């Protein structure tokens, strides 16, 4: 089980990543880990996200 080691999305000078409400860009999309746009539905609490877990599992198996 994951313990919440995800990165926060990049912030602008006001501390916002420019997205609010349902338009929050996924951390992995905003950092370039994935190329497709994806919306964060877990309020950047990646340890709740199955997509985040899949990406981490793929990274482990590709090492």
C-alpha positions, 0 to 999 in steps of 0.5 A: 500500500502506498504512503502518499509520496507523490509530488505536488504539481508545479505552482505559479508565483501565487502558489496555484497551478492555475487549475481549480475545481474539476479542472485540476491537471494531474500531477503526472501530466503537469510534470511531463510523466505522461503526455496525455492531459488528465484531470486529478479527481483526488485533490492531489492525494495520489495515494488514493489514485489507481492511475498513480499506482499503475504508473508506479508499478510500471516504473518498478517493472521497467527497472 
